[in-house]
């Protein structure tokens, strides 16, 4: 009898031991944050890593902790197989863990969430007016989770510019320094920045309400803030370096540069709002000091004037490219066709007649001319 008891006792102890080994703050509903040791364990263990990517979550808290863990792994450059993570996002295995939520998952737009009010409001508050956007704030926890999910999906898909911007360089060194390729990378980086800044109103509202997910949201916000600063500094550096040479660019490049320049000013204003509320989520972490984008008023005015002229030139060039045949050119072409030795079919001459008719209408104030062939 004692032998049987000892056998079952040993099995029970082994089962309890397995539970202790498999325990993780990521999946613990009573834990509001993720322990660093659990993230390290996932990085070092392929089985746990696969479980993280495939396991269905049971709550928004667990969902945010899973996404936070993936974000930490991305920042630390500890994603061994980006295809595996991309496939995980494409299949929607993580989000909320329920099919009905997966079907209702919509692509969130980054530009509709932050509305800048008056100058006084810009300096003191980031809140959106929730009465104007009732559907967006019916469930702020779920909306923030969707935005965060979508952002990480984009960060993984654009990991080349994500990592290179932290090193203050472009993903691939081009020996010819192709400006248009560089602009393409900067616009991609701009999209990532806008997506992060779109989360600010939801973050501020959740933290201020002291919800169950507030602690994990604070940890997430620190990562988002650091990503924003790294990308902003690279974006700012590239625009500032080209301020001295914009007048030497081609018309198309100058217009593209102006778009990046105006977006940088807009991003600076929005990021300042984020920076001003950092005390809500940053307690002990050290954030490096940096300078904001500031431009001399006269230089700003010169850029505006130059770009207006460039846009006018671009419009003129576009109009000149639309070559409408004149009446004289159409008659000359018709004469050549009539002098040909072989008789031409009506189908051959018809486009010429149409050109003459259209040209004459344009020049002679809507008076028609008819040409008859004998």
C-alpha positions in Angstrom: 0.0 0.0 0.0 2.8 2.4 0.9 4.5 1.5 -2.4 1.4 2.6 -4.4 1.2 5.8 -2.3 4.8 6.6 -3.0 4.3 6.0 -6.8 1.3 8.3 -7.0 3.0 10.8 -4.7 6.0 10.9 -7.1 3.8 11.4 -10.1 1.9 14.2 -8.4 5.2 15.9 -7.5 6.4 15.6 -11.1 3.1 17.1 -12.3 3.5 20.0 -9.9 7.1 20.4 -11.0 6.0 20.6 -14.7 3.4 23.3 -13.8 6.1 25.3 -12.1 8.5 25.0 -15.1 5.8 26.0 -17.5 4.5 29.0 -15.4 5.0 32.3 -17.1 3.8 35.8 -16.1 2.8 36.2 -19.7 -0.1 33.8 -19.4 -0.9 34.4 -15.7 -4.2 36.3 -15.5 -3.2 37.6 -12.0 0.0 39.2 -13.2 -0.5 42.7 -14.8 3.1 42.9 -16.2 5.6 40.6 -17.9 8.7 39.6 -16.0 12.0 40.0 -17.9 13.0 36.4 -16.9 10.0 35.1 -18.8 11.0 37.0 -22.0 14.6 35.6 -21.7 13.2 32.1 -21.3 11.2 32.5 -24.5 14.2 33.8 -26.4 16.4 30.9 -25.3 13.7 28.1 -25.8 12.4 27.4 -29.3 9.4 25.5 -28.0 8.3 28.3 -25.8 8.8 30.7 -28.7 6.6 28.7 -31.0 4.0 28.5 -28.2 4.0 32.3 -27.9 3.4 32.7 -31.6 0.6 30.0 -31.9 -1.2 30.1 -28.5 -4.6 31.6 -28.4 -5.1 34.3 -25.8 -8.0 34.4 -23.4 -8.2 38.1 -22.5 -7.1 41.6 -23.6 -4.6 41.6 -20.7 -3.0 38.4 -21.9 -3.1 39.6 -25.5 -1.2 42.8 -24.6 1.4 40.9 -22.6 2.0 38.6 -25.6 2.4 41.6 -28.0 4.6 43.3 -25.4 6.9 40.2 -25.4 7.1 40.2 -29.2 7.9 43.9 -29.2 10.7 43.3 -26.7 12.1 40.5 -28.8 11.9 42.8 -31.9 13.8 45.6 -30.1 16.5 43.2 -28.9 16.8 41.8 -32.4 16.0 38.3 -31.0 13.5 37.2 -33.7 15.3 34.3 -35.4 12.6 33.7 -38.0 10.7 36.8 -39.1 8.7 34.7 -41.5 7.3 32.7 -38.6 6.2 35.9 -36.9 4.7 37.3 -40.1 2.8 34.2 -40.7 1.5 34.4 -37.1 0.1 37.8 -37.8 -1.3 36.9 -41.2 -3.2 34.0 -39.7 -4.6 36.2 -36.9 -3.7 33.5 -34.3 -2.9 36.0 -31.6 -5.6 38.7 -31.6 -8.1 38.0 -28.7 -8.1 34.2 -29.5 -11.7 34.2 -30.7 -12.9 33.8 -34.3 -15.6 36.4 -34.1 -13.0 39.0 -33.0 -10.7 38.0 -35.8 -13.5 38.6 -38.4 -14.2 42.0 -36.9 -10.6 43.0 -36.9 -10.3 46.0 -39.2 -7.2 47.9 -40.4 -6.9 51.0 -38.3 -6.0 54.2 -39.9 -3.2 56.2 -38.3 -4.3 59.7 -39.3 -7.8 59.9 -37.9 -7.1 59.5 -34.2 -5.1 62.6 -33.2 -6.7 65.9 -33.9 -4.7 69.1 -33.0 -6.9 71.7 -31.4 -6.0 75.3 -30.6 -2.4 76.3 -29.6 -3.4 76.4 -25.9 -4.9 72.9 -26.1 -1.8 71.6 -27.9 0.4 72.6 -25.0 -1.6 71.0 -22.3 -3.7 68.1 -23.6 -3.7 65.1 -26.0 -7.2 63.9 -25.4 -9.6 63.5 -28.3 -13.1 64.7 -27.7 -14.8 61.3 -27.0 -18.2 62.7 -27.8 -17.1 63.4 -31.3 -15.8 59.8 -31.7 -18.2 57.7 -29.7 -17.5 54.4 -31.6 -13.8 54.7 -31.2 -14.0 55.1 -27.4 -16.8 52.5 -26.7 -14.1 50.0 -25.9 -10.7 51.8 -25.7 -9.0 48.6 -24.4 -9.8 46.7 -27.6 -9.1 49.6 -29.9 -5.6 50.1 -28.4 -4.9 46.4 -28.7 -5.9 46.5 -32.4 -3.7 49.5 -33.0 -0.8 47.9 -31.2 -1.3 44.6 -33.0 -1.3 46.5 -36.4 1.8 48.5 -35.5 3.8 45.4 -34.6 2.6 43.7 -37.8 4.0 46.7 -39.8 7.2 46.9 -37.8 7.9 43.2 -38.5 7.1 43.6 -42.2 9.4 46.7 -42.4 12.1 45.4 -40.1 14.8 46.7 -42.5 14.0 50.4 -42.0 13.0 49.7 -38.4 16.5 48.5 -37.4 18.5 50.8 -39.7 16.8 53.9 -38.4 18.1 53.0 -34.9 21.6 53.0 -36.4 20.9 56.3 -38.1 21.3 55.0 -41.6 19.3 53.6 -44.5 18.7 49.8 -44.8 20.9 49.4 -47.8 23.9 51.6 -48.7 23.5 52.9 -52.2 26.7 54.0 -53.8 24.8 56.4 -56.0 22.8 57.9 -53.1 19.6 57.6 -55.1 17.5 60.4 -53.6 14.1 58.9 -54.6 15.0 55.5 -53.0 15.9 57.4 -49.8 12.6 59.2 -49.9 10.8 55.9 -50.2 12.4 54.7 -47.0 11.6 57.9 -45.2 8.0 57.7 -46.2 7.9 54.1 -44.8 9.4 55.4 -41.6 6.8 58.2 -41.5 4.0 55.6 -41.7 5.4 53.7 -38.7 5.7 57.0 -36.7 2.1 58.0 -37.5 0.8 54.6 -36.4 2.5 54.9 -33.0 1.4 58.4 -32.4 -2.2 57.4 -33.2 -2.1 55.4 -29.9 -1.5 58.4 -27.7 -5.2 59.3 -26.9 -6.0 55.7 -26.0 -2.9 55.3 -23.9 -3.5 58.4 -21.9 -7.2 57.5 -21.3 -6.4 54.0 -20.2 -3.6 55.1 -17.8 -5.7 57.8 -16.3 -8.5 55.4 -15.6 -6.3 53.0 -13.7 -7.7 49.9 -15.4 -6.5 46.4 -15.0 -4.4 46.7 -18.1 -2.9 50.1 -17.1 0.4 48.7 -15.8 1.1 46.6 -19.0 0.0 49.6 -21.1 2.6 51.8 -19.2 5.3 49.2 -20.1 4.1 49.2 -23.7 4.1 53.0 -23.9 7.8 53.1 -22.9 8.7 50.9 -25.8 6.5 52.9 -28.2 8.0 56.2 -26.9 11.6 54.9 -27.4 10.8 53.7 -31.0 9.3 57.2 -31.7 12.4 59.0 -30.5 14.8 56.8 -32.5 12.9 57.1 -35.7 12.2 60.8 -35.3 15.9 61.6 -34.8 16.9 59.8 -38.0 14.0 61.4 -39.9 15.0 64.8 -38.6 18.7 64.3 -39.5 17.9 63.4 -43.1 15.6 66.4 -43.6 18.0 68.8 -42.0 20.9 67.6 -44.1 19.0 68.3 -47.3 17.8 71.8 -46.3 20.9 73.3 -47.8 20.5 71.6 -51.2 16.7 71.6 -51.9 17.0 74.4 -54.5 19.3 72.1 -56.5 16.8 69.2 -56.7 14.7 68.4 -59.7 11.1 69.6 -59.6 9.7 66.2 -58.5 12.4 65.7 -55.9 11.8 69.2 -54.5 8.1 68.5 -54.1 8.7 65.2 -52.4 11.2 66.8 -50.1 8.7 69.5 -49.2 6.1 66.8 -48.3 8.7 65.2 -46.0 9.5 68.6 -44.5 5.9 69.5 -43.7 5.3 66.0 -42.3 8.4 66.5 -40.0 6.9 69.7 -38.6 3.6 67.9 -38.0 5.3 64.9 -36.4 7.3 67.3 -34.2 4.2 68.9 -32.8 2.5 65.6 -32.1 5.6 64.1 -30.5 6.0 67.1 -28.2 2.6 66.3 -26.8 3.7 62.7 -26.2 6.9 63.9 -24.6 5.0 66.3 -22.3 3.0 63.4 -20.7 6.0 61.0 -20.3 5.8 61.3 -16.5 2.6 59.2 -16.7 4.6 56.1 -17.8 8.3 56.8 -17.3 9.4 56.5 -13.7 13.0 55.3 -13.5 14.0 54.6 -17.2 16.7 56.9 -18.6 15.8 58.6 -21.9 18.6 60.4 -23.8 18.3 64.1 -24.3 17.7 65.3 -27.9 16.9 68.5 -29.8 13.6 69.1 -31.6 13.4 70.2 -35.2 13.5 74.0 -35.3 13.7 76.1 -38.5 14.6 79.7 -39.0 11.5 81.7 -40.0 13.2 83.3 -43.0 14.4 79.9 -44.3 10.9 78.5 -43.8 9.5 81.3 -45.9 12.1 80.8 -48.6 11.2 77.1 -48.8 7.5 77.9 -49.1 8.2 80.4 -51.9 10.5 78.1 -53.8 8.1 75.1 -53.6 5.2 77.2 -54.8 7.3 78.1 -57.9 8.3 74.4 -58.3 4.7 73.3 -58.2 3.8 75.9 -60.8 6.6 74.7 -63.1 5.5 71.1 -62.6 1.9 72.0 -63.6 3.1 73.8 -66.7 5.3 70.9 -67.8 2.4 68.5 -67.3 0.1 70.7 -69.5 2.7 70.9 -72.2 3.0 67.2 -72.3 -0.7 67.0 -73.4 -0.1 67.7 -77.1 -3.3 68.6 -78.8 -2.9 68.7 -82.7 -3.4 72.2 -84.2 -5.6 72.8 -87.2 -2.5 73.4 -89.4 -0.8 70.1 -88.4 -4.0 68.2 -88.9 -4.5 69.6 -92.5 -0.9 68.8 -93.3 -1.3 65.2 -92.1 -4.5 64.9 -94.1 -2.8 66.2 -97.3 0.0 63.6 -97.0 -2.6 60.8 -96.6 -4.5 62.0 -99.7 -1.3 62.1 -101.8 -0.5 58.4 -101.1 -0.7 56.2 -104.2 -2.9 53.6 -102.6 -6.4 54.5 -101.7 -6.9 54.8 -98.0 -9.9 53.3 -96.3 -12.3 55.5 -94.4 -11.1 53.8 -91.1 -7.6 55.3 -91.8 -8.8 58.8 -92.4 -11.5 58.9 -89.7 -9.0 59.6 -86.8 -7.6 62.5 -88.9 -11.1 64.0 -89.4 -11.8 63.7 -85.7 -8.5 65.5 -84.8 -9.4 68.3 -87.2 -12.9 68.6 -85.8 -11.7 68.6 -82.2 -8.9 71.1 -83.0 -11.3 73.5 -84.8 -13.8 73.3 -81.9 -11.1 74.3 -79.5 -9.8 77.2 -81.5 -12.9 78.6 -83.2 -15.2 78.9 -80.3 -17.3 75.7 -80.8 -17.9 76.2 -84.6 -17.8 73.0 -86.5 -16.1 72.3 -89.8 -17.0 69.4 -92.0 -14.6 67.8 -94.5 -16.1 65.7 -97.3 -14.0 63.1 -99.2 -14.7 62.6 -103.0 
